[in-house]
Amino acid sequence: MPQRKVSRETVDAAARKHFRATKCVYCKREFSGDRRKSIDHIVPLHAGGNPDDPRNMEISCVDCNRSKAWLSLDDWIDLCK
């Protein structure tokens, strides 16, 4: 699969968001050595989410991002209830 080129603005916006984040946007637990940061696409790419839009990116912990996987945010929240 060919590499997709990401704009410099997207990289910069994601980096700023990633740097400032102190806790997971979903579970609210603080990041630490064991709880690492991950970039989650709020609207999954397979569902038409824009990979270049910083508004479609949130900083979550790896556990929440893996749990959400390819689900939409609403579907994942319903699953977690």
C-alpha positions in Angstrom: 0.0 0.0 0.0 1.5 3.4 -1.0 2.3 5.9 1.8 -0.1 8.8 1.9 1.5 12.3 2.1 0.3 14.3 5.1 0.3 18.1 5.0 2.8 20.0 7.2 -0.1 21.9 8.8 -1.7 18.6 9.9 1.5 17.3 11.3 2.1 20.6 13.2 -1.5 20.7 14.6 -1.4 17.1 15.7 2.0 17.6 17.3 0.8 20.6 19.3 -2.3 18.7 20.5 -0.2 15.7 21.3 2.4 17.7 23.3 -0.2 19.6 25.3 -2.3 16.5 26.3 -1.9 15.4 29.9 -4.7 12.8 30.0 -6.8 10.6 27.7 -9.8 12.5 26.2 -12.0 9.4 26.7 -11.1 7.7 30.0 -9.6 10.9 31.6 -6.6 9.0 33.1 -3.3 10.8 33.1 -0.6 9.7 30.7 2.4 8.0 32.3 5.2 5.6 31.4 2.6 2.8 31.2 -0.2 4.9 29.7 1.0 6.1 26.4 -0.5 8.7 24.1 -2.1 7.8 20.8 -3.8 9.8 18.0 -7.4 8.6 17.5 -9.5 9.6 14.4 -12.9 10.5 15.9 -14.6 9.6 12.6 -12.8 6.5 11.4 -11.0 6.8 8.1 -13.0 3.9 6.6 -16.2 5.8 7.5 -15.1 8.9 5.6 -13.2 10.6 8.4 -10.7 13.1 7.1 -7.2 12.0 8.0 -5.8 15.5 7.3 -8.2 17.4 9.5 -6.9 18.1 13.0 -10.5 18.4 14.2 -10.9 14.7 13.5 -8.0 13.9 15.8 -8.0 13.4 19.5 -5.3 12.3 21.9 -6.3 9.2 23.7 -4.4 6.5 25.5 -3.4 3.4 23.5 -5.9 1.3 25.5 -8.9 3.4 24.6 -7.8 3.8 21.0 -7.4 0.1 20.5 -10.8 -0.5 22.2 -12.5 2.0 20.0 -10.7 0.6 16.9 -12.8 1.2 13.8 -16.0 2.2 15.6 -17.5 5.6 15.4 -17.4 7.5 18.7 -21.1 7.1 19.3 -21.0 3.3 18.6 -18.0 2.9 20.9 -19.7 4.9 23.7 -22.8 2.7 23.4 -20.7 -0.4 23.5 -19.0 0.8 26.7 -22.3 1.3 28.6 
